[in-house]
Amino acid sequence: MTRPSPDAAAFTALQAKLLALLGPKGVISEPAELAPYLLESRGLHRGSTPFMALPASVEEVAETLRLAAEAGIAVVPQGGNTGRVSGALVLPEHGAILVNLKRLKQIRAVDPIDNAMTVEAGCILAEVQAAAAQADRLFPLSLGAEGSCQIGGNLASNAGGIHVLRYGNIRDLVLGLEVVLPNGEIWDGLSTLRKDNTGYDLKQLFIGAEGTLGIITAATLKLFPRPRESVSLFIALADLEAGLELLSAAQDATGGGLCACELIPGIALDFTLRHIPGSIDPLEKRYDWHLLMEATSGQAGSGLREALESVLEEAFTRGRVPDAAIAASEAQAKAFWHLREALVEAQIREGASIKHDISVPVSKVPSFLRQAAEAVEALQPGIRPYPFGHLGDGNIHYNLSQPPGMAPEAFLARAPEIQSKVHDIAVALGGSISAEHGIGLVKLAENARFKSAVEQDLMRRVKDAIDPAGLMNPGKLVSKL
Ligand SMILES: Cc1cc2nc3c(=O)[nH]c(=O)nc-3n(C[C@H](O)[C@H](O)[C@H](O)COP(=O)(O)OP(=O)(O)OC[C@H]3O[C@@H](n4cnc5c(N)ncnc54)[C@H](O)[C@@H]3O)c2cc1C
């Protein structure tokens, strides 16, 4: 439904009430202090709102939402603001305030017997990983923004990262949730239970909902045994199909111990070696395609390394792997992973880029990459495909660098046409237009193009049932469905 736009007096009255409730640390309205929270994470857009609320407890979140609903003012939840689809951006037409969760940061419990931990939404992902490690357990979610993204933001965007192959997205890592609903009611769905068949799995509705159904205030997360042995490998491939063969063989040989399988094209290695200090090519010659793999085992001396060596030897004999390096030390493993982490920065140094976070069935990745390369070259001669990422789960960052010498603005102006074509190819292969970053503001129109009428209607009905006044993160995810 469409809401009447709240006027300036309504915002001023709400600000006064929230100041009384949350105290001076709980409301930011001074423009210079507010500015960083209004900037989209790549600096592409700047939002605007009269103030931001920073509640410090679940009760304060509940009262903030109750007062906002009473005033008819919408709410945009914000975590670490590292999302890539402008989901935490507030624009004047949203008639909304920002509610940032960073003060809600207690680790409430870590239980190594239940293999579970309960953490508040504002905890930084790296702090959650560290708290698990302190209890000799693993919380496996790992991604480039882990030093600044928050667990609430990870849940709201169903974050993935490099370990999805073995442990799944965060959706697979959650036992229970605590959520404040748009009217200020608290749903306490926290639980350490592994089995509970008493109705709809409500927590899954809020995971990946991008803050459009309520504010996640805490979560009970699954913990795992901590690996005692880890092996990283940097492998040159004869062709893309060899990558799929290696993935399958390494999964078999390690009994499912493979936790990361990242694709790195030759062009990405070229850019990285050229632009990022301290980068070293682990191999002697240049190849078109590489895999970076990591496998772990719960036992030191488990034969993991030997098993992977045999996989490589066999592939080498058949001419499927021309060269490979197995990290001989932790420092060398770090150097391999440094290359992977530097890929984004290296691409920035080569000019403008157009990006996608598509997924296709793993078996279709080679076919997707060939079709997409041909299509984008036809649309923009000289374009430089720079596809990298999570081959193990079919999620490829299909990035494209501008042709050398082309004006960046002219290249970026081609983005809608190019993105549309790439999405068509991914979906025709049974894929998705977004495997990581979600829909937010930036992919609304594309999402509406591909979702079936039944799915669009169901999503709309869920939104209307939980947020009938349209107060949660307006204009995002479901607004145009
Ligand atoms: C260098 C880099 C690497 C990245 N790598 C990956 C990757 O490998 N995999 C991946 O999935 N993503 C990746 N991302 C994207 C991003 O980090 C993730 O989407 C992350 O989960 C967002 O968390 P955040 O706290 O920054 O959320 P924000 O950006 O603040 O918010 C994201 C969305 O969640 C909503 N939200 C935030 N907190 C809450 C809450 N408590 N309750 C309800 N809604 C909320 C917001 O309204 C918004 O819609 C990467 C980003 C960067 C910058």
The ligand as an SDF file (V2000), in Angstrom:
LIG
                    3D

 53 58  0  0  0  0  0  0  0  0999 V2000
   34.6940   -6.2970    0.1710 C   0  0  0  0  0  0  0  0  0  0  0  0
   33.3180   -6.8960    0.2330 C   0  0  0  0  0  0  0  0  0  0  0  0
   33.1650   -8.2640    0.0760 C   0  0  0  0  0  0  0  0  0  0  0  0
   31.8900   -8.8430    0.1370 C   0  0  0  0  0  0  0  0  0  0  0  0
   31.7920  -10.1910   -0.0290 N   0  0  0  0  0  0  0  0  0  0  0  0
   30.5840  -10.7740    0.0800 C   0  0  0  0  0  0  0  0  0  0  0  0
   30.4610  -12.1980   -0.0470 C   0  0  0  0  0  0  0  0  0  0  0  0
   31.4260  -12.9060   -0.2880 O   0  0  0  0  0  0  0  0  0  0  0  0
   29.2370  -12.7350    0.1230 N   0  0  0  0  0  0  0  0  0  0  0  0
   28.1280  -11.9680    0.3960 C   0  0  0  0  0  0  0  0  0  0  0  0
   27.0340  -12.5150    0.5630 O   0  0  0  0  0  0  0  0  0  0  0  0
   28.2190  -10.6220    0.4800 N   0  0  0  0  0  0  0  0  0  0  0  0
   29.4080  -10.0090    0.3400 C   0  0  0  0  0  0  0  0  0  0  0  0
   29.5000   -8.6610    0.4530 N   0  0  0  0  0  0  0  0  0  0  0  0
   28.3000   -7.8340    0.6410 C   0  0  0  0  0  0  0  0  0  0  0  0
   28.0110   -7.4720    2.1260 C   0  0  0  0  0  0  0  0  0  0  0  0
   29.1730   -7.4180    2.8920 O   0  0  0  0  0  0  0  0  0  0  0  0
   27.0930   -8.4580    2.7440 C   0  0  0  0  0  0  0  0  0  0  0  0
   25.8540   -8.4120    2.0610 O   0  0  0  0  0  0  0  0  0  0  0  0
   26.8220   -8.2440    4.2340 C   0  0  0  0  0  0  0  0  0  0  0  0
   26.0980   -9.3810    4.6640 O   0  0  0  0  0  0  0  0  0  0  0  0
   26.0510   -6.9870    4.5840 C   0  0  0  0  0  0  0  0  0  0  0  0
   26.1290   -6.7600    5.9870 O   0  0  0  0  0  0  0  0  0  0  0  0
   26.0110   -5.2840    6.5970 P   0  0  0  0  0  0  0  0  0  0  0  0
   26.0060   -5.4000    8.0790 O   0  0  0  0  0  0  0  0  0  0  0  0
   27.0390   -4.3900    6.0360 O   0  0  0  0  0  0  0  0  0  0  0  0
   24.5610   -4.8690    6.1100 O   0  0  0  0  0  0  0  0  0  0  0  0
   24.0540   -3.4840    5.4810 P   0  0  0  0  0  0  0  0  0  0  0  0
   24.7740   -3.1830    4.2240 O   0  0  0  0  0  0  0  0  0  0  0  0
   24.0450   -2.4370    6.5200 O   0  0  0  0  0  0  0  0  0  0  0  0
   22.5400   -3.8910    5.1470 O   0  0  0  0  0  0  0  0  0  0  0  0
   22.2470   -4.8650    4.1840 C   0  0  0  0  0  0  0  0  0  0  0  0
   20.7220   -5.0730    4.1530 C   0  0  0  0  0  0  0  0  0  0  0  0
   20.2790   -5.6490    5.3810 O   0  0  0  0  0  0  0  0  0  0  0  0
   19.3540   -4.8120    6.0600 C   0  0  0  0  0  0  0  0  0  0  0  0
   19.6900   -4.9300    7.4900 N   0  0  0  0  0  0  0  0  0  0  0  0
   20.8690   -4.6440    8.0850 C   0  0  0  0  0  0  0  0  0  0  0  0
   20.8150   -4.9820    9.3950 N   0  0  0  0  0  0  0  0  0  0  0  0
   19.5810   -5.4810    9.6230 C   0  0  0  0  0  0  0  0  0  0  0  0
   18.9160   -6.0120   10.7810 C   0  0  0  0  0  0  0  0  0  0  0  0
   19.5300   -6.1000   11.9600 N   0  0  0  0  0  0  0  0  0  0  0  0
   17.6410   -6.4350   10.6480 N   0  0  0  0  0  0  0  0  0  0  0  0
   16.9950   -6.3730    9.4490 C   0  0  0  0  0  0  0  0  0  0  0  0
   17.5710   -5.8790    8.3380 N   0  0  0  0  0  0  0  0  0  0  0  0
   18.8570   -5.4470    8.4250 C   0  0  0  0  0  0  0  0  0  0  0  0
   19.5540   -3.4370    5.4580 C   0  0  0  0  0  0  0  0  0  0  0  0
   18.3630   -2.6600    5.5060 O   0  0  0  0  0  0  0  0  0  0  0  0
   19.9380   -3.7750    4.0230 C   0  0  0  0  0  0  0  0  0  0  0  0
   18.7840   -4.0280    3.2690 O   0  0  0  0  0  0  0  0  0  0  0  0
   30.7560   -8.0390    0.3640 C   0  0  0  0  0  0  0  0  0  0  0  0
   30.9070   -6.6640    0.5450 C   0  0  0  0  0  0  0  0  0  0  0  0
   32.1700   -6.0860    0.4650 C   0  0  0  0  0  0  0  0  0  0  0  0
   32.2940   -4.6070    0.6950 C   0  0  0  0  0  0  0  0  0  0  0  0
  1  2  1  0
  2  3  1  0
  2 52  2  0
  3  4  2  0
  4  5  1  0
  4 50  1  0
  5  6  2  0
  6  7  1  0
  6 13  1  0
  7  8  2  0
  7  9  1  0
  9 10  1  0
 10 11  2  0
 10 12  1  0
 12 13  2  0
 13 14  1  0
 14 15  1  0
 14 50  1  0
 15 16  1  0
 16 17  1  0
 16 18  1  0
 18 19  1  0
 18 20  1  0
 20 21  1  0
 20 22  1  0
 22 23  1  0
 23 24  1  0
 24 25  2  0
 24 26  1  0
 24 27  1  0
 27 28  1  0
 28 29  2  0
 28 30  1  0
 28 31  1  0
 31 32  1  0
 32 33  1  0
 33 34  1  0
 33 48  1  0
 34 35  1  0
 35 36  1  0
 35 46  1  0
 36 37  1  0
 36 45  1  0
 37 38  2  0
 38 39  1  0
 39 40  1  0
 39 45  2  0
 40 41  1  0
 40 42  2  0
 42 43  1  0
 43 44  2  0
 44 45  1  0
 46 47  1  0
 46 48  1  0
 48 49  1  0
 50 51  2  0
 51 52  1  0
 52 53  1  0
M  END
$$$$
